[in-house]
Amino acid sequence: MPRTGMFAKDHPHYKWVALSNTTLGMLMATINSSIVIISLPAIFTGIKLNPLEPGNVSYLLWMLMGYMLVTAVLVVMFGRMGDQFGRVKIYNAGFVIFTVAAIALSLDPFTGGPAAMWLIVWRFVQGIGGAALFANSTAILTDAFPANKRGFALGLNQVAAIAGSFIGLIVGGVLAEIDWRAVFFVSVPIGIVGTIWSYKSLHEVGQKNPGRTDWIGNATFAVGLIALLTGITYGIQPYGGSSQGWGNPWVLGSIIGGIVLLAAFVLIELRVKSPMFDMRLFRIRSFSSGIFAGFLAAIGRGGLQFMLIIWLQGIWLPLHGYSYESTPLWAGIYMLPITVGFLVAGPISGALSDRYGSRVFATVGLSLVAVTFVGLLLIPVNFDYWQFAVLTGLNGIGSGLFSSPNRTSIMNSVPANERGAASGMAGVALNAGSSLSIGIFFSLMIAGLSVALPTALTNGLTTHGVPHAVATQIGATPPVGSLFAAFLGYNPIASLLGPTGVLSSPHVDAATLTGKEFFPQLISGPFHDGLVVVFIAAAIMSIIGAIASFAGGGKYVHEEKIAESRAVSEEGEEVGASRA
């Protein structure tokens, strides 16, 4: 038998080459989905733009959601293209696009609004590359590994995918301390190495599913999902006399129009000869339950990230003496337990799911996540760190127990020639859930803040010498500004009171009002009220996801079912022949 090279597709160790490369790609793509979130204060300072000014809020929103939105919209299309033209080909192209965008982001030549637009546009481009990586990495692994080893491989890949979103918070905090451009440049050498490596080492080993490109389905899905996610996100901005924008005709039109287009997409896919996504896959119980549970878990996980960043950067760290400039770094460090918990549990649950199936691990995992959401409500806003570390560590363990078996059950349940599309749909669940978490959980938090924050803000300002009329005016401002300030680790009091001129009055305690502790103490009570609403909703979503995981059934591998049916058929033919 002739020897094969290390990177030949028929080499016995090729599957490990595929695992290492696709894991690197997923890690890079997901780190970049969160690295910007925690680095926003340094980025906006670097480009000399105040994101809290009314005309600049859209820059902030698109910096938050642009990458995730583009990835969510395109991931199914790239998954289908992988089935048609080759998963490795689309995956490799994704590495190239991602790397080019990373270079452009780190070389932003502008300041102010033009600089923000440069970053937003290139984050869109980077999202295109990320979508190609997301859509095909798990399909490449499913092709490369036998069914009895896929849980371990997909587990590691999924650990990289979700752990990357937590690691990005840590890396972003560290790099933001060095230079805001480093937040983007860190992907450049990794992207170059990954691109060269993928072109040299990966081969097409899966089944293709050729057919015409479903342009109508692609367009309907893209426009519908963009409209829906954008409308929900913009619902957090004030409109008229309301603290939120859910009565804004543009927001309502976007949401309703998006739902109508997505419903039309389903009808189109059921009728077209070569659909972008075969909707009949949802008849497979393991697939549909896994997608639904993964979607709910992604919403809860995204909401947890945002709430923990607000909690740490806007309240806990300033109360413990940290400067606002250093809060991104320390917020990332103090969230290490959730990353460690995930990294420990993910690979173990993935390997064990090969033997025992996914149901138990996925169900127990999301149930544990729900318990930790309740636990986070029971600790004070100014907590002892060990309490926070234990609960977030357990949350990471629960996410790890769920995520790897969940992705394994999804990928094992579909035919070989649909793996790219299935991987893409799983990517939609992950990225759309993360995008939706911005609108859903910020809206819930604003609803909670609206009850107590106006009174707390008015009373706090008057206590320190601000005239009652001015304090009442500031207290009536929409709470979204205070929420974004906490999210960015800013004290907004100076910018709120600056135009009134009262800070220069000798009767006003300006030093206290603009110091490190006043705003965190002021917002801590209302924040906890909002946190109750947010984390109860997240716990309910996790419980529903756990029920869906349990309903997905026991261990199921599509190829095994095919093999069993063929064996039964062949046995019947042999019996018939012998009787003849």
SULURKA-V974641 format. One line per field, one symbol per residue. phi: phi as a letter, one per 30 degrees, with the letter a starting at -180 (. if undefined). psi: psi as a letter, one per 40 degrees, with the letter a starting at -180 (. if undefined). burial: I if it has 9 or more other ideal C-beta (glycine too) atoms within 8 Angstrom, else O. A space follows every 50 residues. Layout:
phi: ???
psi: ???
burial: ???
This chain:
phi: .ddcdecddcddceddddddddddddddddeddbddedceedddddchbc dcdedcddedddddcedddddddcddedddddddckdddddddddddede ddddddceccbieedddedddddedddddddddedcddddddddcdedbd eddddddddddcdedddeddddddddddadddecdedddddddddddddd ccbdbcdcbdlddddddeddddddddddddddddddddbiccdbcdcded ddddddddddddddedddddcddbddbddddddddddddddddddddddd ddddedddddeddcbddddcjddddcdeddddddceedddeddddedddd ddddccicedddddedddeddddddddddddcddeddddddddddddddd dddddddddddddcdddcddddddddddeddddddddddddddddddddd dcdeddddddddecjdeddddddddddeddddddddddiccdddddcedd iddddddcdddddcddcddedddddeddeddeddddddddeddddddddd ddjddbbedddddddddddddddddddddd
psi: hiiiideidehdeddddddddddddddddddededddeedddddddefhh eeideeddddddddeddddddddeddddddddddehdddddddddddddd dddddefheiiadddddddddddddddddddddddeddddddddiideed dddddddddddddddddddddddddddchdddddddeddddddddddddd diiheihigiiihgdddddddddddddddddddeeeiihbeieifeehdd dddddddddddddddddddedidgidhheedeehdddddddddddddddd ddddddddddddddcddddfehiddedddddddeeddddddddddddddd dddddeiddddddddddddddddddddeiidgihdddddddddddddddd ddddddddddddeiideedddddddddddddddddddddddddddddddd dddddddddddddfehiddddddddeiheddddddddefiheddddeddd eddeheehgddddeadddddddeddddddddddddddddddddddddddd eeaahhhdddddddddddddddddddddd.
burial: OOOOOOIIOOIOOIIOIIIOIIIIIIIIIIIIIIIIIIIIIIIIOIIOIO IIOOOIIOIIIIIIIIIIIIIIIIIIIIIIIIIIOOIIIIIIIIIIIIII IIIIIIOIOIOIOOIIIIIIOIIIIIIIIIIIIIIIIIIIIIIIIOIOII IIIIIIIIIIIIIIIIIIIIIIIIIIIOOIIIIIIIIIOIIIOIIOIIOO IIIIOIOIIOOOOIOOIIOIIIIIIIIIIIIIIIIIIIIOOIOIIIIIOO IIIIIOIIIIIIOIIIOIIIOIOOIIIOIOIOOIIIIIIIIIIIIIIIII IIIIIIIIIIIIIIIIIIIOOIOIOIIIIIIIIIIIIIIIIIIIIIIIII IIIIOOIIIOIIIIIIIIIIIIIIIIIOIOIOIOOOIIIIIIIIIIIIII IIIIIIIIIIIIIIOIIIIIIIIIIIIIIIIIIIIIIIIIIIIIIIIIII OIIIOIIIIIIIOIOIOOOIIIIIIOIOIIIIIIIIIIIIIIIIOIIOOI OIIOOOOIOOOIIIOIIIIIOIIIIIIIIIIIIIIIIIIIIIIIIIIIIO OIOOOIIIOOIOOOOOOOOOOOOOOOOOOO
